Amino acid sequence: MIRITSKQHLFRRCRVAHPKGKTEYPDDTFTAEQIKVLQAEPKLTVEIVEKIEGKEEERPDLTVREIKERLEEMGIEYPPKAKKDELRKLLAEKMSGF
């Protein structure tokens, strides 16, 4: 399941008008590329919820430190004063290249 929280009512992204607050979508609602676009959007928070043994388990959004660690592991340089949204977008772009 994909849980999207929008900061703005009916904010449009990936051909969907996202209502303000949390909305849950089935896994097949968005393509992998669309999920990357949604995750890079500052007005949206995207959570991927996986079912494990009948229970839902959230994969939390990465912290700034975790994003920087992943970029460093991949040998990717980033601006020292980059904000979380910029780092998250950079990581999503670099991950799509693999």
GROMACS elastic network, one bead per residue, 0.5 to 0.9 nm:
[ bonds ]
;  ai    aj funct       b0    kb
    1    24     6  0.67087   500
    1    25     6  0.58147   500
    1    28     6  0.84196   500
    1    47     6  0.84605   500
    1    48     6  0.61469   500
    1    49     6  0.50920   500
    1    50     6  0.63942   500
    1    51     6  0.81445   500
    1    56     6  0.89039   500
    2    23     6  0.82926   500
    2    24     6  0.56330   500
    2    25     6  0.50914   500
    2    26     6  0.62279   500
    2    27     6  0.59678   500
    2    28     6  0.89967   500
    2    29     6  0.83753   500
    2    30     6  0.88170   500
    2    46     6  0.70247   500
    2    47     6  0.58511   500
    2    49     6  0.59868   500
    2    50     6  0.86455   500
    3    22     6  0.65096   500
    3    23     6  0.56308   500
    3    25     6  0.62813   500
    3    26     6  0.88596   500
    3    45     6  0.81079   500
    3    46     6  0.58637   500
    3    47     6  0.50180   500
    3    48     6  0.63601   500
    3    49     6  0.71752   500
    4    18     6  0.79563   500
    4    21     6  0.78796   500
    4    22     6  0.55235   500
    4    23     6  0.53669   500
    4    24     6  0.63631   500
    4    25     6  0.79457   500
    4    38     6  0.86132   500
    4    44     6  0.65452   500
    4    45     6  0.55854   500
    4    47     6  0.63067   500
    4    48     6  0.87649   500
    5    18     6  0.80288   500
    5    19     6  0.81510   500
    5    20     6  0.68741   500
    5    23     6  0.63249   500
    5    24     6  0.87906   500
    5    43     6  0.83894   500
    5    44     6  0.55825   500
    5    45     6  0.50368   500
    5    46     6  0.65824   500
    5    47     6  0.84070   500
    6     9     6  0.68673   500
    6    10     6  0.81399   500
    6    11     6  0.71334   500
    6    18     6  0.62291   500
    6    19     6  0.63807   500
    6    21     6  0.52750   500
    6    22     6  0.66920   500
    6    23     6  0.83238   500
    6    43     6  0.59767   500
    6    45     6  0.65842   500
    6    46     6  0.88939   500
    7    11     6  0.81141   500
    7    19     6  0.84990   500
    7    20     6  0.56490   500
    7    21     6  0.66666   500
    7    42     6  0.88397   500
    7    43     6  0.54032   500
    7    44     6  0.63474   500
    7    45     6  0.83877   500
    8    11     6  0.55390   500
    8    18     6  0.79527   500
    8    19     6  0.71526   500
    8    20     6  0.52278   500
    8    21     6  0.81409   500
    8    43     6  0.68922   500
    8    44     6  0.84185   500
    9    17     6  0.81007   500
    9    18     6  0.65955   500
    9    21     6  0.78524   500
   10    16     6  0.82968   500
   10    20     6  0.65611   500
   11    16     6  0.80094   500
   11    17     6  0.53408   500
   11    18     6  0.51775   500
   11    19     6  0.68149   500
   11    20     6  0.78528   500
   11    43     6  0.80582   500
   11    44     6  0.87530   500
   12    15     6  0.64233   500
   12    16     6  0.54396   500
   12    18     6  0.60579   500
   13    16     6  0.55897   500
   13    17     6  0.67318   500
   13    18     6  0.75591   500
   13    34     6  0.88840   500
   13    37     6  0.82274   500
   13    38     6  0.70189   500
   13    41     6  0.84739   500
   14    17     6  0.84599   500
   14    30     6  0.81873   500
   14    34     6  0.63379   500
   14    35     6  0.87705   500
   14    37     6  0.77522   500
   14    38     6  0.74526   500
   18    21     6  0.84280   500
   18    22     6  0.88372   500
   18    23     6  0.76817   500
   18    44     6  0.87372   500
   19    22     6  0.77106   500
   19    23     6  0.73859   500
   20    23     6  0.84281   500
   22    45     6  0.88981   500
   25    28     6  0.81235   500
   25    29     6  0.63036   500
   25    30     6  0.86257   500
   26    29     6  0.56010   500
   26    30     6  0.85113   500
   27    30     6  0.71294   500
   27    31     6  0.89331   500
   27    48     6  0.85505   500
   27    49     6  0.89300   500
   28    31     6  0.70300   500
   30    33     6  0.79535   500
   30    34     6  0.56931   500
   30    35     6  0.61974   500
   31    34     6  0.50838   500
   31    35     6  0.62709   500
   31    36     6  0.87701   500
   32    35     6  0.51391   500
   32    36     6  0.64487   500
   32    37     6  0.88514   500
   33    36     6  0.51756   500
   33    37     6  0.64344   500
   33    38     6  0.87705   500
   33    96     6  0.79785   500
   34    38     6  0.61418   500
   34    39     6  0.85531   500
   35    39     6  0.60282   500
   35    40     6  0.85474   500
   35    46     6  0.80703   500
   36    39     6  0.50725   500
   36    40     6  0.61938   500
   36    41     6  0.87827   500
   36    89     6  0.83138   500
   36    92     6  0.60720   500
   36    93     6  0.80904   500
   36    96     6  0.82317   500
   37    40     6  0.52118   500
   37    41     6  0.64787   500
   37    89     6  0.84884   500
   37    92     6  0.83119   500
   38    41     6  0.52674   500
   38    42     6  0.85876   500
   38    44     6  0.67503   500
   38    45     6  0.78981   500
   38    46     6  0.68980   500
   39    42     6  0.77986   500
   39    44     6  0.70199   500
   39    45     6  0.66311   500
   39    46     6  0.56691   500
   39    47     6  0.86792   500
   39    88     6  0.77365   500
   39    89     6  0.76748   500
   39    92     6  0.79716   500
   40    43     6  0.89728   500
   40    44     6  0.81600   500
   40    45     6  0.88805   500
   40    85     6  0.67352   500
   40    86     6  0.81152   500
   40    88     6  0.62987   500
   40    90     6  0.86087   500
   40    92     6  0.71975   500
   41    44     6  0.55969   500
   41    45     6  0.78205   500
   41    85     6  0.77075   500
   41    89     6  0.81176   500
   42    45     6  0.73967   500
   42    85     6  0.61543   500
   45    61     6  0.80714   500
   46    61     6  0.75470   500
   47    58     6  0.70380   500
   47    59     6  0.65954   500
   47    60     6  0.64877   500
   47    61     6  0.66269   500
   48    57     6  0.87242   500
   48    58     6  0.63038   500
   48    59     6  0.57991   500
   48    60     6  0.77525   500
   48    61     6  0.87656   500
   49    56     6  0.62658   500
   49    57     6  0.56354   500
   49    59     6  0.61799   500
   49    60     6  0.87576   500
   50    55     6  0.81213   500
   50    56     6  0.55940   500
   50    57     6  0.53075   500
   50    58     6  0.63561   500
   50    59     6  0.76282   500
   51    54     6  0.58670   500
   51    55     6  0.52799   500
   51    57     6  0.60731   500
   51    58     6  0.87241   500
   52    55     6  0.52100   500
   52    56     6  0.61884   500
   52    57     6  0.67119   500
   53    56     6  0.83413   500
   59    62     6  0.86935   500
   60    63     6  0.88178   500
   62    65     6  0.80184   500
   62    66     6  0.58199   500
   62    67     6  0.62358   500
   62    88     6  0.83543   500
   63    66     6  0.51388   500
   63    67     6  0.62645   500
   63    68     6  0.86463   500
   63    84     6  0.78112   500
   64    67     6  0.51561   500
   64    68     6  0.61712   500
   64    69     6  0.85874   500
   64    83     6  0.79836   500
   64    84     6  0.55677   500
   64    85     6  0.89616   500
   64    87     6  0.75112   500
   64    88     6  0.81942   500
   65    68     6  0.51154   500
   65    69     6  0.61122   500
   65    70     6  0.86676   500
   66    69     6  0.50282   500
   66    70     6  0.62193   500
   66    71     6  0.86452   500
   67    70     6  0.51734   500
   67    71     6  0.62298   500
   67    72     6  0.86138   500
   67    84     6  0.81752   500
   67    87     6  0.66888   500
   67    88     6  0.66737   500
   67    91     6  0.71187   500
   68    71     6  0.50884   500
   68    72     6  0.60782   500
   68    73     6  0.85414   500
   68    78     6  0.80698   500
   68    87     6  0.73485   500
   68    91     6  0.87432   500
   69    72     6  0.50768   500
   69    73     6  0.60859   500
   69    74     6  0.86461   500
   70    73     6  0.50395   500
   70    74     6  0.63244   500
   70    75     6  0.86909   500
   70    76     6  0.87005   500
   70    91     6  0.78598   500
   71    74     6  0.51439   500
   71    75     6  0.62797   500
   71    76     6  0.51412   500
   71    77     6  0.70719   500
   71    78     6  0.77920   500
   71    87     6  0.85776   500
   71    90     6  0.85107   500
   71    91     6  0.65394   500
   71    94     6  0.85889   500
   72    76     6  0.56123   500
   72    77     6  0.69452   500
   72    78     6  0.87006   500
   73    76     6  0.76216   500
   74    94     6  0.88580   500
   76    91     6  0.88924   500
   76    94     6  0.84360   500
   77    80     6  0.88259   500
   78    81     6  0.85563   500
   78    82     6  0.71985   500
   78    87     6  0.73993   500
   78    90     6  0.81202   500
   79    82     6  0.52134   500
   79    83     6  0.89499   500
   79    87     6  0.86150   500
   80    83     6  0.89873   500
   82    85     6  0.81931   500
   82    86     6  0.60309   500
   82    87     6  0.63534   500
   83    86     6  0.53602   500
   83    87     6  0.62700   500
   83    88     6  0.86202   500
   84    87     6  0.51009   500
   84    88     6  0.59599   500
   84    89     6  0.84974   500
   85    88     6  0.50566   500
   85    89     6  0.60971   500
   85    90     6  0.85814   500
   86    89     6  0.51726   500
   86    90     6  0.61923   500
   86    91     6  0.86485   500
   87    90     6  0.50569   500
   87    91     6  0.61252   500
   87    92     6  0.85816   500
   88    91     6  0.51225   500
   88    92     6  0.61594   500
   88    93     6  0.86401   500
   89    92     6  0.50890   500
   89    93     6  0.61757   500
   89    94     6  0.86457   500
   90    93     6  0.51434   500
   90    94     6  0.61948   500
   90    95     6  0.85389   500
   91    94     6  0.51615   500
   91    95     6  0.59698   500
   91    96     6  0.85571   500
   92    95     6  0.51158   500
   92    96     6  0.61899   500
   92    97     6  0.88772   500
   93    96     6  0.53352   500
   93    97     6  0.67966   500
   94    97     6  0.53134   500
   94    98     6  0.72592   500
   95    98     6  0.55929   500
